[in-house]
Amino acid sequence: MTDKLFTPGRLGRIEIANRVVMAPLTRNRAFDRVPTDLMVEYYRQRAGAGLIVSEGTQISPVGQGYAWTPGIHTPAQVAGWRRVTDAVHAEGGRIVCQIWHVGRISLPAIIEGGLTPVAPSAIAARAKTFDGTNFAETGVPHALTLPEIEATLADYAHAAACAVEAGFDGVEIHAANGYLIDQFLRDTSNARTDAYGGPIANRVRFLREVLAAVTGAIGADRTGIRVSPWSNANAVGLDSDTPALCAAVAEVLNAHDLAFVHVVEGQTGGPRDTPDATLAAFRASLKAPYIANNGYTREMAVSAVASGRADAVAFGRAFIANPDLPARLRADVPLTPPRKEFFYGGGAEGYTDYPVLPVAVGRA
Ligand code: 8OZ
């Protein structure tokens, strides 16, 4: 019998050939902020995923937080990504663009034009980011004014429209890991006293407006979102009431018929130390298809999808070193370990040079 993990499914309007999703992975190889030939090859190699979520892709110059990440807001970037999406589609794959604004996790040296990073409030994260030469401490961001919030919402809508123009099957809004949307959600990073801060009902306003902007631009049925309510990534600080925040976030997400909700269950790339009851309640409260992520083994993924707890499971590091991951999981063969020294920046080494199984095993 074929495990359900390896069977086709549907996420909104996106039909997927299997339920093994490639998680978004920052790889810092877009030296001009435009996808390169090497990136086309990297994504083409991984088109056997039921769905690829692209690496985080900034929606605007000030949305960038690391050297050499790609954007999705200029004609050159749209043309570059079109070559990626064509390559993935030619292999029968599906790919959405992860649209990303880092908020305060940046430095003027990284941002085109040397702009000051922005955030809900002028509160620095105790975090570092990579400017192309060094890891440097992030500074105190500029607190967004109301007109600047409006402009940022327009940037989200513009980026989503650019993603569709570039041939993506949809977008994933990056609302996780301590970046801009997460900075609005949590009382550790949002000290605003206007309609975007204070009680949880106000702190979810920016999320609600981003969702309205993006679904208004491209439709809810090809809009997904990634959240990580238990993660302290980028030193964001846990909210003082995570269960209540989860309930409010679920209500906002459930106002749309989203393609999927993608959840980092626990610490991003770290322990799955989420209180079971909170995760179970959050999962049960979401009506969209559910993509589970964080430290899943083959066995856990098979079981999560078989039971219906997840509609699909996203793998990150395993996809770096195993371009044919769905076929390997299906055949239940050993995985190649990733070489961490090539995760961020560089060329083909540790990027497009990982082996695939002999053709005879076939694709999932
Ligand atoms: C690792 C390095 C740089 C960025 C995230 C986009 O955590 C990232 C990221 C991860 O979501």
Residues whose N, C-alpha, C, O or C-beta is under 5 A from the ligand:
A	BS01	8OZ	T26 G56 N177
